[in-house]
Amino acid sequence: MAHSDHTSKLDFFELRNVSKSRLTRVRKALDGGLGKALGGFYKKISAVPKLAGFFRDSSHMDSARNLQASHWMKAFTDGLDADYFERANRIGLTHARIGLEPQWYVGGYAAILGSLVDHMVASGPWRFIPGRRALAEDIKLLLNVAMLDMEIAISTYTQKNEQDVRMVVDSLGRALAGLAEGDLTVSAEGLPGEFAAVEKDFGAAVMSLRSALTTVADGMSSIDSSSQEIRSASDDLARRTEQQAASLEEATAAIHDVTAEVQDTARTIDDASKLITSADSETAQGSAVVAEAVEAMSQIEASSGKIGEIIAMIDGIAFQTNLLALNAGVEAARAGDAGKGFAVVASEVRALALRSAEAANDIKALINNSSQHVSRGATLVRDTGTAFGNVSERVAALKQAINGISQLAESQAHKLADVNASVSDMDRMTQQNAAMAEECTAAARSLASQTAEGAKAVGSFRLGNRGEGALQEVRAAA
């Protein structure tokens, strides 16, 4: 409680400026009468079972009595300070906690005050006043009536508050019970004026909840439809991905086979290139042999020409020898008998010269034939050399072409290997996509299941006319 509240209370009860001497005078009166007054009060409590039930035993009751005495004595010793208000508040909270009704508390104070009045009138200066007992009884009567009146007012006020609180609790209880059953059309109407804010806030909360669930109900059907579409699309995607994976697997196998065949072709072409290289080398060697043969034929042809010249010279010698033998025979004839022997020799020489001339002519004819054959052979050898040259050129061109084909085949083999690797990667990624598609399908099915559960949960609420249409769709989806 704030200090300003303390001051206002003290002012209203005209206790703010109470002198210390007055407090001391009352405290002295309490010294002699408070113990007796509290003893009588707690004895009276012990006689009422409802009140005695607030205490565990006599020691508990003695402790409460001592605390009450200490509270009163400190009030008139230290004054009505902040500690006093703190103690009084704790006492009030204790009464509220244990459920002590105002009538017992106020009635108890009336009994204690009555006893203290008797003590103060009997022990103070008033003890010599005639009629003091009647005065004490009158004061007690006044206090008791005032306390009774105060108790009735406090009890009535408290009962009214309790009725209002009970009305609020009952109304909110019914509304909360309706909420627990899913009825969002409930309201807490007719609450007392001081609880109007509670009624307004509760209505706003229910309206917000109803609006939120109506929005959820409106969206649940769309979510269900979307989840169905997602699930269908995921199923189609998974099926197409599986088909694509199978096709890629077949393509991978086919490309692998083609790659192997191209590699085999490249090896075959490489072997052919080696054979062509060997043939080109052998053709070059053949061309060299033909060139040597042409050279040899040329030398033979030249030798044949020289032999012809020699034969012509022999033929000339034979002709001259024949002339000489003829002249010798003429001279031998002229010599007569003396020249007969020389004539015989000349005749033999002439015969030899004729045979030499015939032989030379035969050799010349043979040489001419040989020269013709050699010339023809040289021509053939030259033609063969030309053919070998052409073959060598063709072999070189073929070698170049095969080398080009080999390079292309090797390049194609590398490219096909790259394609094979790429297709393998695509196949692996497609397999991964297929797995992801399966996961998406499972997630979509889970979403559809959870949407159905959410729809079932939302469908259990009653939202009024505004949300009834959406709820029908939600219940249908559930």
C-alpha positions in Angstrom: 0.0 0.0 0.0 1.4 3.4 -0.9 2.3 6.0 1.7 -0.4 8.4 0.4 -3.0 5.7 1.1 -1.7 5.4 4.7 -2.0 9.2 5.1 -5.5 9.4 3.7 -6.7 6.6 6.0 -5.2 8.2 9.0 -6.7 11.5 8.1 -10.2 10.0 7.6 -10.0 8.2 11.0 -8.6 11.4 12.6 -5.5 9.4 13.8 -2.8 11.3 11.9 -1.9 13.8 14.6 -2.5 11.6 17.7 0.0 12.7 20.4 2.6 10.4 21.8 1.2 10.9 25.3 -2.2 9.7 24.3 -0.7 6.6 22.7 1.4 6.0 25.8 -1.7 6.4 28.1 -3.6 3.8 26.0 -0.6 1.4 25.9 -0.4 1.6 29.7 -4.1 0.7 29.9 -3.4 -2.2 27.5 -0.6 -3.5 29.7 -3.1 -4.5 32.3 -6.1 -5.4 30.2 -5.0 -6.7 26.8 -3.9 -10.1 28.1 -7.3 -10.7 29.9 -9.2 -9.4 26.8 -7.3 -11.7 24.4 -7.6 -14.6 26.8 -11.4 -14.2 27.0 -11.5 -13.8 23.2 -9.6 -17.0 22.4 -11.6 -18.9 25.1 -14.7 -17.9 23.2 -13.1 -19.0 19.9 -12.4 -22.4 21.5 -16.1 -22.8 22.2 -17.0 -22.3 18.5 -15.9 -25.4 16.5 -15.9 -23.5 13.2 -13.5 -21.0 14.7 -11.4 -23.5 16.7 -10.9 -25.5 13.5 -8.6 -22.7 12.2 -6.0 -23.8 14.8 -4.0 -27.0 15.0 -3.8 -27.1 18.8 -3.6 -24.9 21.9 0.0 -23.9 21.2 -1.0 -22.7 17.8 -3.7 -20.6 19.4 -1.3 -19.2 22.0 1.1 -18.2 19.3 -1.7 -16.4 17.4 -2.7 -14.6 20.7 0.8 -13.5 21.4 1.2 -12.1 17.8 -2.1 -10.3 18.2 -0.9 -8.8 21.5 2.4 -7.8 20.0 0.6 -6.1 17.1 -1.6 -4.0 19.4 1.2 -3.1 21.8 3.5 -2.0 18.9 0.7 0.1 17.5 0.5 2.2 20.7 4.3 2.1 21.2 5.8 2.9 17.8 2.7 4.6 16.4 0.7 3.9 13.3 3.6 3.8 10.9 4.3 1.8 7.8 5.2 -1.3 9.8 1.8 -1.1 11.4 0.1 -1.1 8.0 2.3 -4.0 6.9 1.3 -6.1 9.9 -2.3 -5.3 9.4 -2.2 -6.2 5.8 -0.5 -9.6 6.6 -3.3 -10.2 9.2 -5.9 -9.5 6.5 -4.2 -11.7 4.0 -4.1 -14.5 6.6 -7.8 -14.2 7.2 -8.5 -14.3 3.5 -6.2 -17.3 3.1 -7.9 -19.4 5.8 -11.4 -18.2 4.9 -12.2 -16.3 8.1 -15.5 -14.5 7.5 -15.8 -10.8 8.5 -18.5 -11.5 11.2 -16.1 -13.5 13.3 -13.3 -11.1 12.9 -15.4 -8.0 13.6 -17.3 -9.8 16.4 -14.0 -10.8 18.0 -12.7 -7.2 17.9 -16.1 -6.1 19.6 -15.5 -8.6 22.4 -11.9 -7.5 22.9 -12.8 -3.8 22.9 -15.6 -4.4 25.4 -13.2 -6.1 27.8 -10.7 -3.3 27.3 -13.4 -0.7 28.0 -14.3 -2.4 31.3 -10.6 -2.5 32.2 -10.0 1.2 31.3 -13.1 2.4 33.1 -12.3 0.3 36.2 -8.6 1.2 36.4 -8.4 4.8 35.3 -9.5 8.0 36.9 -13.1 7.1 35.9 -13.1 4.4 38.6 -14.2 7.1 41.2 -17.1 8.3 39.0 -20.5 7.1 40.2 -22.3 5.0 37.6 -19.0 4.0 35.9 -20.2 0.5 35.3 -23.3 1.7 33.6 -21.1 4.1 31.5 -18.9 1.2 30.6 -21.9 -0.9 29.6 -23.3 1.9 27.5 -19.9 2.4 25.8 -19.7 -1.4 25.2 -23.3 -1.3 23.8 -22.4 1.5 21.5 -19.2 -0.3 20.3 -21.1 -3.6 19.8 -23.9 -2.0 17.8 -21.3 0.0 15.8 -19.3 -3.2 15.2 -22.4 -5.2 14.3 -23.5 -2.5 11.9 -20.0 -2.5 10.4 -19.9 -6.3 10.2 -23.3 -6.3 8.4 -22.1 -3.7 5.9 -18.8 -5.5 5.4 -20.5 -8.9 5.1 -23.0 -7.5 2.7 -20.3 -5.9 0.6 -18.2 -9.1 0.7 -21.2 -11.3 -0.2 -22.0 -9.0 -3.1 -18.5 -9.2 -4.3 -18.6 -13.0 -3.8 -21.9 -13.1 -5.8 -20.4 -11.0 -8.5 -17.2 -13.1 -8.6 -19.3 -16.3 -8.6 -21.4 -14.9 -11.4 -18.2 -14.1 -13.4 -16.7 -17.5 -12.6 -20.0 -19.3 -13.5 -20.3 -17.3 -16.8 -16.7 -17.8 -17.7 -16.9 -21.4 -16.6 -19.8 -22.1 -19.0 -18.1 -20.2 -21.8 -14.8 -22.1 -21.2 -16.6 -25.4 -21.0 -18.2 -24.5 -24.4 -14.7 -23.6 -25.7 -13.4 -27.0 -24.4 -16.1 -28.7 -26.5 -15.1 -26.7 -29.6 -18.0 -24.1 -29.5 -16.6 -20.8 -30.5 -20.0 -19.1 -30.5 -20.0 -18.8 -26.7 -19.9 -15.5 -24.9 -19.6 -14.2 -21.3 -22.6 -11.8 -21.2 -24.3 -10.1 -18.3 -21.3 -9.7 -16.1 -21.3 -7.0 -13.4 -20.2 -3.5 -14.4 -16.8 -3.8 -12.8 -16.1 -6.9 -14.9 -17.2 -5.3 -18.2 -13.5 -5.2 -19.3 -13.3 -9.0 -18.7 -16.5 -9.5 -20.7 -15.1 -7.4 -23.5 -11.7 -9.0 -23.5 -13.2 -12.5 -23.4 -15.5 -11.7 -26.3 -12.6 -10.2 -28.3 -10.4 -13.3 -27.5 -13.2 -15.7 -28.6 -13.8 -13.6 -31.7 -10.1 -13.6 -32.6 -9.9 -17.3 -32.1 -13.0 -17.8 -34.1 -11.7 -15.6 -36.9 -8.3 -17.4 -36.8 -9.9 -20.8 -37.0 -12.3 -19.7 -39.7 -9.3 -18.5 -41.7 -7.6 -21.9 -41.0 -10.8 -23.6 -42.1 -10.9 -21.5 -45.2 -7.3 -22.3 -46.0 -7.4 -26.0 -45.0 -9.4 -27.0 -48.0 -7.0 -25.2 -50.3 -4.1 -26.8 -48.5 -5.7 -30.2 -48.9 -6.3 -29.6 -52.6 -2.7 -28.3 -53.0 -1.3 -31.2 -51.1 -3.3 -33.6 -53.4 -1.9 -31.8 -56.4 1.6 -31.9 -55.0 1.2 -35.6 -54.2 -0.1 -36.3 -57.8 2.7 -34.2 -59.3 5.3 -36.0 -57.1 3.9 -39.4 -58.1 4.1 -38.4 -61.8 7.6 -36.9 -61.3 8.7 -40.1 -59.5 7.3 -42.3 -62.3 8.8 -40.2 -65.1 12.1 -40.0 -63.2 12.1 -43.7 -62.8 11.4 -44.1 -66.6 14.1 -41.6 -67.4 16.5 -43.4 -65.1 15.8 -46.7 -66.9 16.2 -45.0 -70.3 19.5 -43.4 -69.2 20.7 -46.8 -67.9 20.0 -48.3 -71.3 21.6 -45.4 -73.0 24.6 -45.7 -70.7 24.9 -49.4 -71.6 24.6 -48.6 -75.3 27.1 -45.8 -75.2 29.5 -48.0 -73.3 29.1 -50.7 -76.0 29.6 -48.1 -78.8 32.6 -46.7 -76.9 34.1 -50.1 -76.7 33.4 -50.7 -80.4 34.9 -47.4 -81.4 38.0 -48.2 -79.3 38.2 -51.6 -81.0 37.9 -49.8 -84.4 40.6 -47.3 -83.3 42.9 -50.2 -82.5 42.1 -51.9 -85.8 42.7 -48.7 -87.7 46.0 -48.3 -85.8 47.0 -51.9 -86.8 46.0 -51.1 -90.4 48.1 -47.9 -90.2 51.0 -50.0 -89.1 50.5 -52.4 -92.0 50.2 -49.5 -94.4 53.4 -48.0 -93.0 55.1 -51.4 -93.5 53.7 -51.7 -97.1 54.8 -48.1 -97.8 58.3 -49.1 -96.6 58.3 -52.2 -98.7 57.0 -50.3 -101.7 59.8 -47.8 -101.2 62.2 -50.7 -101.2 60.6 -52.1 -104.3 60.8 -48.8 -106.0 64.5 -48.7 -105.1 65.0 -52.2 -106.6 63.2 -51.2 -109.8 65.3 -48.1 -110.0 68.4 -50.3 -109.7 67.0 -52.7 -112.3 66.3 -49.8 -114.7 69.9 -48.7 -114.1 71.2 -52.3 -114.7 69.1 -52.5 -117.9 70.5 -49.2 -119.1 74.0 -50.6 -118.4 73.1 -53.8 -120.3 71.7 -51.8 -123.2 74.9 -49.7 -123.2 77.0 -52.9 -123.1 74.9 -54.4 -126.0 75.7 -51.3 -128.0 79.4 -51.7 -127.3 79.2 -55.4 -128.1 77.5 -54.4 -131.4 80.4 -52.0 -132.2 82.9 -54.8 -131.4 81.0 -57.2 -133.6 80.9 -54.6 -136.4 84.6 -54.2 -136.0 85.1 -58.0 -136.1 82.9 -58.1 -139.2 85.1 -55.4 -140.8 88.2 -57.3 -139.9 86.7 -60.5 -141.4 85.8 -58.6 -144.5 89.3 -57.2 -144.8 90.8 -60.6 -144.0 88.6 -62.1 -146.8 89.9 -59.4 -149.2 93.4 -60.0 -148.1 92.9 -63.8 -148.5 91.5 -63.2 -151.9 94.4 -61.1 -152.9 96.8 -63.7 -151.5 95.1 -66.4 -153.6 95.4 -64.2 -156.7 99.1 -63.7 -156.0 99.6 -67.4 -155.3 98.0 -68.2 -158.6 100.3 -65.9 -160.3 103.3 -67.5 -158.6 102.3 -70.8 -160.1 103.6 -74.0 -158.4 105.7 -72.0 -156.0 102.6 -70.3 -154.6 100.4 -73.4 -154.3 101.1 -73.9 -150.6 100.4 -70.2 -150.0 97.2 -70.5 -152.0 96.1 -73.3 -149.8 96.7 -71.1 -146.7 95.0 -68.2 -148.3 92.0 -70.4 -149.1 91.8 -71.5 -145.5 92.2 -67.9 -144.2 89.5 -66.9 -146.6 87.3 -69.7 -145.3 88.0 -68.6 -141.7 87.2 -65.0 -142.6 83.9 -66.0 -144.1 83.0 -68.1 -141.1 84.1 -65.2 -138.8 81.9 -62.9 -140.9 79.0 -65.3 -140.6 79.6 -65.8 -136.9 79.8 -62.0 -136.5 76.6 -61.6 -138.4 74.9 -64.3 -136.2 76.2 -62.6 -133.1 75.1 -59.2 -134.4 71.7 -60.6 -135.0 71.6 -62.1 -131.5 72.9 -58.8 -130.1 70.2 -56.9 -132.0 67.6 -59.2 -130.7 69.0 -59.0 -127.1 69.1 -55.2 -127.4 65.5 -55.2 -128.4 64.6 -57.5 -125.5 66.8 -55.4 -123.1 65.2 -52.2 -124.4 61.7 -53.7 -124.0 62.7 -55.0 -120.5 64.1 -51.6 -119.6 60.8 -50.1 -120.8 58.9 -52.6 -118.6 61.1 -52.0 -115.7 60.6 -48.2 -116.0 56.9 -48.8 -116.3 57.2 -51.0 -113.2 59.1 -48.2 -111.4 56.4 -45.7 -112.5 53.8 -48.1 -111.2 55.7 -48.6 -108.0 55.9 -44.8 -107.7 52.2 -44.4 -108.2 51.6 -47.3 -105.7 53.9 -45.6 -103.3 52.0 -42.3 -103.7 48.7 -44.1 -103.2 50.1 -45.9 -100.2 51.3 -42.6 -98.8 47.9 -41.0 -99.4 46.2 -44.1 -97.9 48.5 -43.9 -95.0 47.7 -40.3 -94.4 44.0 -41.0 -94.8 44.2 -43.9 -92.3 46.2 -41.8 -89.9 43.5 -39.2 -90.2 40.8 -41.8 -89.6 42.8 -43.2 -86.7 43.0 -39.7 -85.1 39.3 -39.2 -85.7 38.5 -42.6 -84.2 40.7 -41.9 -81.2 39.1 -38.5 -80.8 35.7 -40.0 -81.1 36.7 -42.7 -78.6 37.8 -39.9 -76.1 34.6 -38.0 -76.8 32.4 -41.1 -76.4 34.3 -41.8 -73.1 33.4 -38.2 -72.0 29.8 -38.7 -73.2 29.7 -42.1 -71.3 31.0 -40.4 -68.1 28.5 -37.5 -68.6 25.6 -40.0 -69.1 26.8 -41.9 -66.1 26.7 -38.7 -64.1 23.3 -38.0 -65.5 22.2 -41.5 -64.6 23.5 -41.0 -61.0 21.8 -37.6 -60.7 18.6 -39.1 -62.1 18.8 -41.8 -59.5 19.3 -39.1 -56.9 16.4 -37.2 -58.4 14.3 -40.3 -58.3 15.1 -40.7 -54.6 14.3 -37.0 -54.0 11.0 -37.5 -55.9 10.2 -40.4 -53.6 11.0 -38.2 -50.6 8.8 -35.5 -52.1 6.0 -38.0 -52.6 6.4 -39.2 -49.0 6.4 -35.6 -47.8 3.3 -34.8 -49.8 1.5 -37.8 -48.5 2.6 -36.9 -44.9 1.3 -33.3 -45.6 -2.0 -34.7 -46.9 -2.3 -36.9 -43.8 -1.4 -34.0 -41.5 -3.8 -31.7 -43.4 -6.5 -34.3 -42.9 -5.7 -34.5 -39.2 -5.7 -30.7 -39.0 -9.0 -30.6 -40.9 -10.5 -33.1 -38.5 -9.3 -31.1 -35.5 -10.6 -27.8 -37.0 -13.8 -29.5 -38.0 -14.6 -30.3 -34.4 -15.2 -26.6 -33.7 -18.4 -24.7 -34.1 -17.7 -21.3 -35.7 -21.2 -20.0 -36.3 -22.7 -19.0 -39.7 -19.6 -17.2 -40.9 -17.3 -20.2 -40.8 -19.9 -23.0 -41.3 -19.4 -23.2 -45.1 -15.6 -23.5 -44.7 -16.2 -26.1 -41.9 -18.3 -28.2 -44.2 -15.5 -28.4 -46.7 -13.0 -29.1 -43.9 -15.1 -31.9 -42.4 -15.5 -33.3 -45.9 -11.7 -33.2 -46.4 -11.2 -34.8 -43.0 
